Amino acid sequence: ALSVMATRCQFENSNEVGVFAKLTNTYCLVSPGGSENFYSVFESELADDIPVIHTSIAGTRIIGRLTAGNKNGLLVPSTTTDQELQHLSNSLPEGVKVRRVEERLSALGNCIVCNDHVALVHPDLDQDTEEIIADVLGVEVFRQSIAKNVLVGSYCALSNQGALVHAKTSIEEQKELSALLQVPVTAGTVNRGSDVVGAGMVVNDWAAFCGLDTTSTELAVLEAIYNLQDADQSAIVKDMRDSLIDEYA
């Protein structure tokens, strides 16, 4: 059985887990470099269920910010080398498509946030890219901003269970997003008050990873919104969530 929880880790001295890793329900990508420790945290939580793949993208380590993906596929920028592409094709599970995308906004992970059903994308994303997202990832695509921010992938972390968005997202907008995404949406922070939740953590339907600086309150909110905890905790968490919003308001 899957033990369900959020795990804290660090890439070298960075808390920005969502910069150096990409997590979906069928695979996990982890950047090379970093300490073996970073990789082994993912390995120990995930390896029984999904492959944990070491890869660079375009020769860089910021793979979480350059790629977008879900259980059906992985989109990588046009700067991805043939060798990287080949390595990904060989390592990804059967039936997961990998596609190189010619897109001016090449930090795909900052411009696209998706789960297995829906994608929110930067309003200026190319029409061709939108069609590729719909086709390869098998999702409905919505052009959107979050708390007046067009980098939706930086300010939202999304699974099939829930979404965490920038702490300054209004209640009105949370409701609107929730209706689009068809999952509960909560405004909050990770890594002790960071709004950049997309870059600060990764999540799938049974696991979440965030930076070592993440507070226990933040952790509890994560576990609640992504449904990574037992039901009896949820009442406590609601209070915590309220106190968290007050604290960083």
N, C-alpha and C positions, 0 to 999 in steps of 0.2 A: 504494500500500500504506500501511496505517496505521503511522506511527512510534509505537511504544508506549512510554509513559514517564510519570513523575510530574513535575509542574512546580510550582515554588514561586512564589507571588505574594502580594500584600497589597492589602487594601481600605482606602484611606487608610492609617491606621497600624495597622490590625488584621490579625492573623494568622488570624482566625476565618473562613476561606474558606467553611465550611459554613453560616455565618449569612447571607452575602450572595449565595450562589449555590445553585442546585439543578441537579444533573446526572443525566441518564438516558441510555439508549442511543438515544433518538429526539429529544431536545431538551435545551437548557440554558437556565436562567433566570438572569439576572444583574441585581442590584439597580441602579437608577439612582443617580446621584451616584457617589462613589468617583472614582478618576482614570480617565481614558480608558485608561490603562495596564492596569488590572485587566481591563476589558472586552476589550482587544485580546489579552491573553494567552489568554483563552478562545477568542476569535475565531480566532486564528492556529492553535491546536491542533485546533479542532473544526469550523470553519465549512464545510470541504469536505464534511463528513459529516452534520452536524445543524444546525438553526437555533439561533443564540444570541440569546435574546430578552431585551430590556430591559424590566423591569416592576417596579412596586411592588405590594405586597399590603396591602390595607387602609390605603393611604397610607404604609406604612412601608417601610424598606429591609431588614428582617430576613427576607427572603423565604424563605431556606433553612430557617428555624425554623418558619415558618407553613404550609409546604406539604409534601405528600408525593406522590411520583409514581414511575412507572416507564415503560417503553416504551409501555404501553397507555393510560395516563391520568395525570391530574393532579388532586389533591384540594386545594381551597383553603378557608380558613375562611369562615364566614358573613359576616364583616366585610369581605370582598373587595367592592369597588365594582362596579357594573354595567359601568362603563367599563373597569376592569381585566379583568373577565371577558370582555368583548367583544374586547379587545385580545389576550388569550390565545387565545381561540377562533380569531381570525383568523390568529394567528402560528404556532400549533402545527401539526405535520404532519397530513396527512390520516389519519383513523383514530385519532388520539389524543383521548380524551374528557377534557373538563374539567368538574369537578363541584364546586359549592359545598356544604359540609357543615355542618349545624347540630350543632355539638359543643361542649359546655361546655369541654373541654380544647382550646382553639382553636389552641394552638401545635402544629399537626399534625406538623410536622417533628421536634419533641421527643418526641412520643408514638407515632410510627410510623416504623419503618425497614423498607424493602422492596427487593427486587430484582424481576426479572420473573417470579418463581415463588412467593416466600414473603414474608409480612410478619410482623414481630414488633410487637406493640402494647402500650401501657400497659394494665395489668390492669383499670383502671376506665373504659376507653373504652366509650362507649354501644353497645348492641347494634346499633342502626340503622347506626351508623358502621362497625361491623365488617362488616355486610352490604354497605355501599357500597364498602368497601375490596375485598372479595372480588369484587364485581360490576364496578366500574369499572377496578380495577387487574388483575383476573384472577389473583389470588393466593390461596394458602392462608393463613389468618390464625391466629397463635398469640399468646395473652396471655402476657407474659413479663416478667421483670426481668433486668437485667444487673449483676452484682456488687452485688446488693441495691438496685439503682437502678431505679425504675419508668420513668424517662425514657429508654426504649430508643433513641429517635432521637438523643439527645445522646451516648450512650455506645457507639454502634456505627456503623461505616461499612461498607456492604454492597454488593457487586456480584454478578454471576452467577458470578464466579471465586473470591471469597473474602470474608472479613469480618475487620475489625479491631475489637477490643472493648477497653473500659476495662482499664488495666494490672493492676488488682487482681482481675480475673476469675480464679477458681480453674481449675486444669487440668480438674477434674471438670466444671465448668460450661461450659468451652470445648468439651469433648467432647459434652455435652448439646446445646449450641447448634449444633455442627457437624452432629449427627444431625438436628436440626430443619431446619436451613437447607440441608443437603446440599452444603455447601461447606467448605473448610478455614477454621478460625477461629484467629486468633492474638491474644493480649493484647499491647497496646503503646501507644505514645504518638505524638503529632505535636507540631509547634511547640515543640520542646525541652522535652518532659516533660509536655505537657498530656494529661490523661485524657479530655477531652471530645472524643473523636475524631470524633464525628458533626458537631459544630459546627466542628471544626478543619480539615476537609477535605471534598472531594467526589470521587466516583469513579464511573466506569462501566466497561464491559468493555475499554476500550482506553486510557483516560486517567485520571489522578488529579491533583488540584490541592490543594496544602496551603500553609500559611503560610511566609513567608520564613525564619522562625526554625527551621523543621524541620531537624534535623541530618542529616548524610549517612547515619548509621546508621539513623535513622528512615526516611529515604527508601528505603534498601535494603530494609528490612523491608516497607514499603508495596509496593515493586515486586515483591517475592517473593510476598506473600500474595495480591495481586491479579493475579499472573501477568503483570506488565508488564515482564518482562525475559528475557534469553536463559538457556537451561537451565544453562550452565556457571557462572553466577553463584550458583546456588542453594546450593551447598555453603558458600561464603563467607558467604552471608547467614544460614545457620543459626547459624554461630558468632556473627555480629553480633547476631542476635535474642536469643541466650542472654545475651550481654554486656549488651544493652539492658535485658533483664528484671532482671538483677542490679543494674545501675546505678540503676534507679528503684525497686527493691524496697524 
